[in-house]
Amino acid sequence: MKKLIRKLILFIILLDLILNYSIIQTQVYAEPAGENLESKYSLADIIPENTKIRNQMQTPWCFCFASLASLESTLGMQDKISGKTTKEYDFSEEHMAYSTQDSSFKEGKINKKGLHKNVNDGASLIAIQEYFTNGMGAVSEDDYPFDNSTVNIDISKLNQPIAATVLDTFTFPQLSIKSTSEFSTDKISDLIMEMKTYIKNYGGITTIFSTGGENKKKYINWTNNSLYNPEDISDSSLDHAVCIIGWDDNYSKDNFNTNYKPTNNGAWIVKNSWGNTVDIGKITTLKDGIFEQLDENMRKQYNLNSSNDITDEMLIRVLKELFTGFTNIRIVNGVVYGDRDSKSSYMYISYETPSIYLLNMGVTKAELGKNYDNLYQYDEFGPIKHINIANTSVYMANVFKRDASKNEKLTRVSIYSPKKQNYQIYVNPDNSKKTISDLKQVSVSGNQKTVTLDSGFHTLELEEPLELTGDSFVVAVKTSNDDNNSQISVETKCSSEEDPKGLSSNVEVSDGQSFISIDDNLKENNWLDMLNLKLSDGAAVPSNANIKAYTKEYTKENENNNNTAENNTTENNTAEDNTIEEKNGIKEQNGTIDNTDVNNNSKNNNTENASKANSGNNSSNNEKNNRKDDIDVLQSKLENNKYLTMSPNFMQTSETSKDLTVATKKIPKAGENRVILYAIIFISIIASILFIKYYKVNKIMKS
């Protein structure tokens, strides 16, 4: 018995080691333990060529500078980690600014891929996700240089070669902080650790936060280039975007303004877009302010009867005493400027600034150039909304039309995951059917059939490119998790309350494009057209699925013809195994499929199954008559069981953000849920011991 117990204990230890290793291997970040992180870390010390301070000047394009800084730092970190020679990356902020809006063009031209705003407006994370994922950018600064102008341009200027493609992003949990006391909670400390780990492994984090608006002058310490804004998010609007490139746990709270000091030390190191030169103010305003501060004795001493008597030299001397952080103070065209060196140009934002934890994202993977020929998508604006579905799994599918005269292979599929979930990819490369027998599961890089993805945009490389043969094809995605609360991301128009400026008003949704189902027994009539999607409260949310398909074109002459008949036979034999698993013993019957093309534009050419139907035309007609009823049943199932509710996403602009409630979950830590596992093991051990005792007693009794 003792020997058995020792073996069981050894088994538990071994199991723990295996479990711990496997969980760590599935983490998003390579850094295993937060407590091992440095107290101070800055990408400026690691990839200085890709953390240079830039200047947005008079433009409102901080969101472009911040997000492209994140992309540049990610490419720099990829080079650094892989041992490549580091180089400077510089992408065009101006191209991004014009590409993400619809109206600032000559001759009244409209950019249909742009949000409904002009180039002088601020933007949100939606604009960033849109530009990074819809094929518009990023573009080299050399091809579209910054000129500090917001005039209407020729829309053809947007057609520039792609210099870099974003493959994966990560969206951080959105926390609405109501008071500084919350910074002692595990939720805040976990997020801070998560952000630090991300920076060290991937690069900079784009954050949209509040400087305090009109109050920012009292919240910013210009000498130390530091900011602490104590306002919670319900009292202030998001008015600026920066790129977080590091942290300093010991940054003194005394470095912030005297009247607005955080409770504790610690600050984020930030790459701002205000350049190395700061606009201190107009010369007349500054002189007026100084004169008002002088008492009568000082005025008499310097013969000052009014602010006009203060010379420029006197003003500069006073300002140098006040702003010791500047290397030089100068006057240009009636404006006083302070110059910093490159190191002191980085800003420090207190950990305790509440708005810094609301809207954060980063680029986790990118590549240079454009590694595809065609991008199929309906969601040019990206993930505008998240929909909660009270089910362990849900299917979404996009039916794409194509030019059948082209030779194309599907090489990549991208999706947006609103939270950490499991995904499987299915494709029908031949036509628009979405049945179990037509959708074949495909493997992605690493020969994976199921992948776990965190919150953000993700590009999945197919293990083997898949040839497209018809004038349409289907890409379907199965989302699953264990908590009976799946989430999907969709592109949809927002209500006027959610989107008062109408940023999402250019979204277009048509029938026959995006579909949804919660039924594993997928038949053609188990899919609901997302044009008709409704929430459980009855609100209509016509939507496009966040699914994109990337293809490469090829010529038959250049194809490798070394595939043998044996390889083709093997592929055909395994194709059936890759179909969606049939549940509850229900199988697809020949002849019961509605062969009307989902786009209602042409007759379906694939009629083989219909021609084999036992019941002939009558069966097919009956199925067509029942199709509407079945769709109604699916919609009823979604509505009546309260499957569909809406979660907010990132429509908050740099001007408005009120009362945001967020449902995004944090990435699990290694070892989470281990207590439950140990309990199961412990119960199993006790049961084994009792069984062995019973067995021995029973054996003795029999003897």
N, C-alpha and C positions, 0 to 999 in steps of 0.2 A: 504493500500500500504506500509506504514512504517513497519507494522508488517511483511509483506511478505519479505521486504528487510532485516529486522533483522534476519529472519529465514534463508535467503539465505547466509548471512554473517556467521552465526553460522555453516551452512552446510559446507562452505568453510574451516573454521577453523578445523572442525571435519575431513574433508577430508584430509587436510594437515597433521594432526596428524597421521591418518591412513596410508597415503602415506609414510610419513617419517619413520614410524615404519616398514612398509613392505619393504621399500628399504634397510634400515639398516639390516634387517634380511637376505637379500640376498647377503650381502657383503662377500668377501672372509675373511676378517679379523674381529676379534671380537672387536678390539679397535675402537670406533666410531669416535673419534676426535683427529686429529694429534696435535692440540695445547695443549692437555692434556699430551703429552708425556714428560718424564723427559729430562732435559738438558744433563744428563749423565746416561747411562744404560749399564750394562755389564752382559752377561750370566755367566761370571766367578763368579759373586756375587750370582747368582740364582742357578746354577747347577755346582758348581766348580768341582765335580767329572767327569763331561763330557766336560770339556773345558781344560783339561790338555795339555800342550805343548808336542808334539812329535817331533821326529827327523828323517827326511828322509835320513840323512847322505849323502853318495855319489850317491844315486840313483836319477833319474829324475822323481820321482813319486809324485811330489807335488800335481797333480790332484787327486790322490788316497787319500792322507792325507787330502786334503781340503774337498772333497766330503763326505768321511766317517765321518769326523768331523761334517759335517752338519747332517748326519743321526744320529750320536750318540747324538747330542744336541737335535734333534727332539724327540727321544725316551726319553731323560731325561726330556724335557719340558712336554711331555705327562704324564709322571709319576708325575711330580710336580703339574700340573694342576688338575689331577684326584685325588690327595691326596695320591698316592701310595708312599711307601718307595723308595727313590731315590737310584739307583745303578749305578755303572760305566759300560758303554758299550765300548767295544773295538773290532773293526772289522779289518780284515786283509787287509792291504794295498798291501802287496805282492801278495796275491791271486787276487786282483782286477787288479794289473798291468799285470800279466800274462794272465788273462782271457780276457782282452780287446785287445790283440794283437794275431797274428796268427802264428808266426814263431820261437819263441825262445824255441824250444823243441828238445829233443834228437831224433835221428834217422829220422830227417827231417819231423816229424809229424806236421800236420797243425791243428790249432784250427779254425774251420769254423765259430765260433761265434765271432771271433776276427777281429779287423780292420787290414788292411794290413800294418803292421809295426812290429818292434821288441820291446823288453822290454826296450831297451835303449832310445827309442824315447819319446818325449813329447806326449800330447794328448789334446783333445778338450772336449767341453760339450757333443758331440756325444758319446764319450767313457763312460762318466759318465751315460748318459741316457741308453746306451746300457747295462751296467753292472747292473744298478738298476732295469731294467725291463725285461730282457730276461731269467731270471731264473738261472743265474750263481751265484749271490751273494745276500746278503752279508754273509761273512763267519767269524767265530770267530777267533780272533787273536790266541787263544789257539790251534785251529786246524791247523792254517797255520801261524806260527810266522815269524816275520820280521828278516832277517839275513843279510841285506845290501849287497845282491849279485844279479847280473844280468846274471848269467850263464844260459845256456840251461838246462831245467829241464825235467823230465818225465811228459808227458802230463796228465797222470793219477792223478797227484797231484791236478789237478783242480777239481776233483770229491770230494767235501767236503760237509758236511751237511749245509743246509741253516740256518743261525742263525737269520736273520731278512729279512723281505720282505718289499720293498718300495711299498706303495699303491698309493700315490699321490705326485706330485711335482708341483712346481710353477716356471715358467720361466718369469723373469722380462723383461720389455720393454728394448730393446737394443738401447742405445743412443750413437751415434758416435759424441763425443765432439770435436769441432774444435778449440776452444779457451776458456780460463778461463772466459771470459766475459759472456759466456752462462750460467754460474752458477747463474746468477741473474734472469734467466727466470723461469717461472712457471713450465716448463717441468722438469727442474732439481730439483727444490725444491719439486715438487710433487713426483718425483721418490725417493728422499732422504727420504721423509716422509713415502712413501710406504715401503721402505726397513726397516726403523726403526720399523714400525708397525708390519711387518712380524717377525722380530727378537724377538720382545716382545711376540708375540703370538705363534710362531712355533719353533724358534731356529735359528741356524746359516745359513748364505748365502754363498754358494760357488761362488767365483769370480775368473775369469782368467784375469789378467791385466799385465801391463808392469812395471817392476822395473827400466827400463832404460837400460837393458842389460849391455854392457861394461861401461855405464855411472852410473850404480847404486851406485857405491862408492861415487859419488858426490851428489847423490840424497838422500842417507840414512844417517841419523844422528845416528851413532852407540851408542853414549852416551845415547840419549833419546829413541833409538830404534824406530825412526820415519822415514817416507818416504813421500816425495813430488816429483812426477815426472811431470813436466809441459808439457811434450811432448804430442801433440795430436796424435790420433791413426794412422794417416797416416804417421807419422814420426818414429814410434817405433813399435816393434813387441811384441806380448803377450808372456811373458816368465816365468810366475809364477802363481800359484794358491794358494789361502789362503781361510780361512773361517772367514767371518765377524761376530763377536759375540756381537758387541755393538757400542756405539758412545759416543762422548764427544763434545758437542757444544762449550765448552769454552776452548778446548785444544789450547794452545797458538801457534800462528804462529811462535813465536820466538823459539819454540822447534825443528824446522826444521833447516836444514843447512843454514848458513848465506847467501850464494850466491844463494840459491834456497828456498825462502820463499813464501808461498801462500799469497794471498791478505788478506784473512780473517782467523779468528780462526775456529776451528772445525775439527774433525778427526774421522774416523772409528777405532774402537778397533778390532784388528785382531788376530786370532789364527794362527800363522805361523807354519811351519814345519821344522824350523832350530834349534829346540831344545832350551835348556836353555844355551847352550854353543855356542859361535860364533867363527868361524875361522877368527882371525884378520889378519893373513898372515904368510908367511915364515919368520923365524928369520933373515935370511941373507938379505931379501928384506927390512924388517923393520929397520934393523941396517943401511943399506945403505941410506935409506931415512932420518933417523935422522942425520947421519953424514953430509949429504949434507945441512941440515938446520942450522947447527952450524956455527957460524962465527969463524974467526981465534982466537980471544981471548978465546972463549969457548973451542976450541980444545986444545989450549995451557994450559988452566987452568986444564983440565982433562987429559992431556998428550995423546991426541988422534991423532995419525998420519994417521989412516985409520979406516974404520968401523969395522975392525977386533979387534980393541982395545976396542970397546964398550962391556962391560961384560953383561952377561944375567941379572944380578941384576940391572945394570944401565938401561937396556932396559925396564924391568918390571916397574921400578920406573917411567920412563918417560911415559910409556903407561898408568899407573894408573892416572897420572896427566891429560892425554889427554882424556881417556875414563872413566869418573867418574860413568857411569851407571853400571859398572861391579862390582860384589862383590869380584871377584878374577880374577887375570890374571896369567896364567901358561904356561909353555913350555913343549910340548910333541913331541918327535921325530922331532925336528927342526921346529915345527909349534907353533905359539903363539895362545892361546885360552883365550877368556874372558867368565867368568861364570856369569850368572844372577840368581836372585832369581825367583821363579815361577811367581810372580806378574809383575815384570818388563820385563818378557819374551814376553808379549803381545806387538805386534807392533801397531803403530798409523800411519794411512795413511790419508793424508789430503783429505777433501771433494773435493778439487779442482784438484785432480789427474784425468785427463780425462778418462783414460782407465778403471777406476774402475766401469764405468757404461755401459760397452759394453756387457759382457757375465756373467750374474748372474742367479743363480737358487738355489732353496732350496727344502728340503723334507718337505711336509706339513703333511703327515700321513704315519706311518709305523707300523708294528707289528712284534713280535718275531716269529721265526720259519717259517714254510711254511704251509699254510692252504689250500693246494690243492694237488691233486695227479698227474694231467696232465695239461700241458700248451700247447695250440695250438697256433702257431704263424708262420708267414712268415717273419716278420720284426725283425729279431734278432738284427739289428743295430739301430733300433728306427727311430725317425723322422729326416731323413737326409735333406729333403726339404719340403717347404710349397708351395702349389699350390693355386693361387687365381682364384676363379670362379665367374664370374659376374652373379650370380643368388641368389635368396633368400634362396634356399635350394639345397642340393646335397645328394645323397645316395652313400655309399660305402658298399661293402659286401665282406666277405671272405668265401670261401667254404672250409671246413676242412674235411679231411678223418679221419676215426677212425676205431678201431677194434670193429666190431659189436658184438663180443662175450663177450665184457666187459659190465658190468652194470655201466653206468656213468650218472651223473647229472651235468648239467651246473650250476655253482654257481656264477661265476663272469665274467664280460666282462671289458676289459680295452681298452682305446683309448687315443690318444694324440690330444689335442686341441691346434691349433696354436694361437688362440686368444679366447676371450670370446664369446661363442656361445651357442645355445640351441641344445640339443641332445635327440634323441629317439632311443631305441634299439629294434630290431626285430630279431626273431629267427625262423628258420625252423629246428626243432630237428629231423626230419625224413629222409630227403634226401637233394639233392643239388639244388632243385628248388628255384627260387627267385621271384616268382610271388606274386601278391597281396594276393591271396587266401592261399598261402603256408607260407608266412612270418607273424608271429604273434607278435604283440607288447608285450613286457614284462615290468613289473614294477620293479624299483630298490628300494633300501632301502628307507623307508618312504612312500611306495606305490606311488612313483612318476612315471608318464608316460613320463614327459619331465623334463630334468635337465639342468641347466645352469652351464657351466664349464669354468673356466679361463684357460689361457695359461699354458700348462703343461700336464704331464701324469696323468691319472685318472683311478682308479679302481672302477667299479660300482658293488655293491652286488645285485644280483637278490632278489626280495622280496620272491619269492618261487623258489627253485631249479627246474630245468626243465630236465626231463628225456630225454636222447638221445636214439633213437630207431634204426636208420639205420647205414649204413657204411659211411655216410657222414652227415654233418649238416652245416647250414648257419647262420652266425651272420652278420646282416646288421645294419648300423648306419645311421640315418638321421641327417644331420647338417643343422641348419637354423638360420637365423638372419634377422633383418629388414633393413639392409643397402644395400641389393642387391650386397653384396660382401662377399661371403662365402669363407672360407679357409679350406683346408684339408692338413693333414700331410702325407707324404709317405716316404717309404724307396726306394731309387733309387741310381744308380751310378751317380757320379758327373763328369762333364767334367774335362779335364786336367787343364783348367784355374782355375776352382773353387777348384779343389782338386789336386794340382800338385804332391803330394806325393802318390796319388792313395789309400788313406785310405779306400775309399768306394768300391774298386775294387772287394771285396769278395761278394758283394751283388748279389743274384741270383733271377731272376724273371722268372716264368713259366706261361704258359697259364692255364686257368681254376682255378685260385686261388683267385685273387682279381679283383673286378669289380666296375664300377662307373656308375651312372646315374643321370641325372638332371630332370627326368620325374617322376611326382607323379603317373602317370598311369602305374605302373610297370608291364610290361609283360616280359616274359623270354628274348625276343629280344630287350628290351629297355636298357639292360645292356651292357656296353662296357668292354671287357676284358682289364685290366690295363696294360697288356703286350703290347697292341697296343696304349697306350695313347700318345697323341701328344699335344704340346702347340699350341697356336693360331698362332705362327710364323712358325709352321711346325716342330719344334724340337721334336724328339722322346724322351719320358721320361717313358720307361717301369718301372712300379712301383709296390710295395707291399703296401697294405693299412695297416695303423697302427692300427690294430684291433687284440686283443688277446682274447682267451677264456680259462677259467679255469674250470676244472671239478674235481669232487670227485667220486671215485669208491665206490660201495656198493654191498652187497650180498642180494639176494632176501629174504633169510631167516631172515635177520636182519631188513628188511623194516617194518615200522609201518603199520599194516594192519587195522587200525581203520577208514580208509576212507570209508564212507558209499556211497551207490548208489546215495543218494540224493546229496552228495557233488560232485560226479562225474558228475551228470546231470547239476548241477550249473556251473561247470567248462566248460562243453561242450557248455552250452548256452551262456556263456560270451566270449568264444574263438572268435566267429565271430566278436564281437564288438572290439576285439583287433587287427584286421587286419589293414593294412595300408589303410587310407582313400581313397576311390575311387573318383577321380576327374572327372568333366565334364560329369558325367553320363556314363562313359565307364566302363563296367564290364568285368571280365575275362570270356571268353566263353569256355565251355568244348570242348576238342578236338583240340584246337588251340595252344597247347603248344608243343614245340619241346622236345621230351622225351629222346633225346640223352644226356647222362650224361655229365656234364660240364667238367669233367676231362678226358673224352674220354677213360676211362680205363675199364668200365664195362657198361653193358646195364642197363638202369634205370628200377628198379623193380616196381616202382609205375606207372602203366599204366591205372589206373581206369578212369581218365579223358579222355584219348585217346580212350578208348573202348566205351565211351558214345558219341563220336563225331557224330553230325548229318550228317556231310559230309564224315565220315569214313576216309579211308586212303588217299583219294584225298585231303581232307582239310589239313591233317597232312603234306602230301608231299608239298603242296603249301606253307604252313607255313615255312617248311625247306628251300624251294627255295627262299623265301622272307627274310629269316633271315639275310643274308649277306647285302642285300640292306638296311634293317632297321638299322643295326649296322653302316653302312656307313652314313646314315642320322644322327644318333646320333653324330658320330664323326664330321660330317660336321657342325652340330649345335654348337658343342663345339668350333670348329676352326673358322668358318666364322664370328661368333659373338664375337670373341675375348674373349671367356670365360676363357681360360686357360693361365695364366702367372705365372712365377715362382718367389717366394720370397726366399732370402738367408736364411740359417739356421746357425747351429753352426759348420761348417766344419773347422773354424779357429783353428789352432793348437797353441800350446804354442810357436811356432817359427814364424808363418806367419799369418798376418791379415792385409789386405789392403783394403781401400775404401769400407767398409761395409755399405750398405744401408738397412734400416730395416723398415718393415711395421707393426710391432706388435703394437697393441693398448694398452693403459693403462686401468686398471680396473676403471670403472666409479665410481665417488663418489656418496654418498647418496644425493638425491635431484637433480641430473643432469637432464636436460630437463624440470624442473619444470616451467620455464618461459612459455614454450609452453602450458603446462597444464593450467596455470593460465589464459593465453590468451583465451583458449577455454572456460574456465569457465566464464570469464568476458563477452565474446560474448554471451554465453548462458543466462547470467543474463539480459543483455540489451534486448535480444530478448524476454525473458519472460516478462519484464516490458512493452515493446511495445505491446506485445500480450494482456496483461491484460488491458492496457489503451484502446486498440482497442475494446476489449470485452465489457468494461464498457460503452464506447461511443456508441457502436452499440446497447447495451441494452437500453440506455437512449433514443436513436433515435426511437427505436421500440416502446417504451412506450409512 
